[in-house]
Amino acid sequence: MMSKLLIVEDEKNLLELYRMEFEEEGYSVATAESGKAGLELSETFKPDLVVLDIKLGDEEGLKVLSDFKHQSKDRPVVLNTAFTHYKHDFTSWAADEYVVKSGDLTELKSKIKALLERPKAQG
Amino acid sequence: MEHHQCHLDGNESAECWISDVLDGIPLDEKSLPIDRINKCITCDAFAEAIERSTGRRRSDRVMTQAINRFLALFSNYNRELNDMADSLKEKIEELTVLKTVAEALLKATDLKKGLKIFLSGITSGEAFGFNRAVVFLVNHPRHRLEGVLGLGHLNVSSYGKTWDRLQREKLSFDQIVEKILNETDEPDNALSTAVAKIHIPLRINLGILPKSVILRKSFRIEEFKDEHSADKQVLGLFDRNPCAVVPIISKEVVLGVVVVDNPVTRRCISDEELSTLETLSYMTAARIDNLILQNQLELRVAQLEHVNALLQDNKNYLVETEPLIEAGRMATTIAHEIKTPLVTIAGYAMRAKKEHADGKDISHNLDVMLEEISRLEKLAGGILDFSRERKLTLETLDLNTLINETLDIVTDKLSYSNIEVIKNLCDKNLYIKVDRNRMKQVLFNLIDNAMQAMPDGGKLEVSTGTGSTYRWFKIKDTGCGMSKETVEQLFKPFYTTKSAGCGLGLPVSRRIVNDHGGYLEVESIPGEQSVFTVNLPAADEV
């Protein structure tokens, strides 16, 4: 069965690129342009993994991360951001992976694949 | 006729007036002082003269005996009176000394000078004349006695060398006080330096110093020994000297103790001396208390001044580094703003490369790349505007004309976006002194902003007017409006709520208006409208 990805990204063109690339990888992809829209969509779409963008100065970004984790504790969330410094912010540690934005999607793709193949936590 | 010599007084020049009178030499009354008469009435010559001049009658003898008794009584009274006069004189002298010290203490400007005057009173030969005096004050929070000041030499061997300079110079007490009041930053004497190192916890078993504080009582000892202190420094200081400890008490609170001793003369301290010292301590305690409080206040003020200086340094540091921090923040934001389109361009370029190799149509990828590149160009332009040199080329012109010129340029764009323009311009000329191009840029930015707020069309109202010193223009749209939070963020560089903007238009506009001495205001009702008002200083007609 196809794995389902939810991608939250406010840059339309980038979001479209992600959608095309991951659909070609064989995923079923849903996209949202804001954290709020993503959380709502997630209720019905029930993704297996969430790719989430957080922006500089956007305090809501990390809150959205915790909201996604609150919604489903075991569902992996990958943080995808232009900055490296969020790695040092402990609130970002709730994310399962941290990938710095790049035009080359190889790293993002391999991390998503690894997370989805990871055996699910017991209980 | 020659005078007779006195039998009792060894002094040969003294005359016996009794024998003189018996021989018919007249009595010179002035030469008979009262103490001389006291002696005369015990003299054999006197008794013999009385015997010879007394008749044989019984009544004569009784009278003579009575007179003799009166004389003896009179003599005794006289002696007592003399003693009383001497004692009163001493008491008056003592009180004068105490009064002088207490009065001198009032002139002291700080605690150290006050205590120096107090100790000078105790050690000055004019007053008490003790060899040494030392003050310990109670540190109440730490519950201990702390040595503060001493006057006199540190040890007997150094006497003559370190004996207080004031003592050597044989100054009067008044002169000593004058000297103390005038000195500035006088280094501590050896005794004070040694005393300042002594701290004694306030426990009754630690010797007579804490005992005096705890029991509020004076002590007088013939010899300072081990039993009088557990502290080696104290023992060394008062080494086997006769000594006295007197508490200084003000308003029921023990402020400290004064310790006096006589290491040089080794003279024991009398009960009278102790009692006078207690009186001095009692008379001066209130003043010493005030000086202690003043000292604490001064320390507190000095601490606060220090803290204030630190804060001032900190503030200066922040003021100096603030622009650098702001520049760093700006650079980070710019880097982020540039990185996102670059990532997008790179992503689509890689995709185009892959699809081109597969023989697919890559025009969509190229379109997105061009779009992102144009966004980067716009961003670069905005950054240049924002950081560009803020020199203005000023000219006086009519605000209404400037508005009409600008609207002419954007009319087509507005009607294409389905936006109706309503002009509500003031019917007289509104002169302002501005940089024409920069002010047009403000107008473009505000109109562009209004267009972004009305993606489905609406009404754009442009109005002008004048106050007493300011001319104004308003750009009002019937767009989506803004929340209070958005309005607060509006002028922060790179803040944007729309995909097309770079977040620099409004900060740049406000900066230009401010550079002209004007100000930009925003009012907005979410879901209804936004009004931007630009106020500019009025200029005279050319």
Interface residues (C-beta under 8 A of the other chain):
Chain A: E11 K12 N13 L14 E16 L17 M20 E21 K55 L56 G57 A82 F83 K101 S102 G103 D104 L105
Chain B: T332 T333 H336 K339 T340 L342 V343 T344 I345 A346 G347 Y348 A349 M350 R351 V368 E371 E372 S499
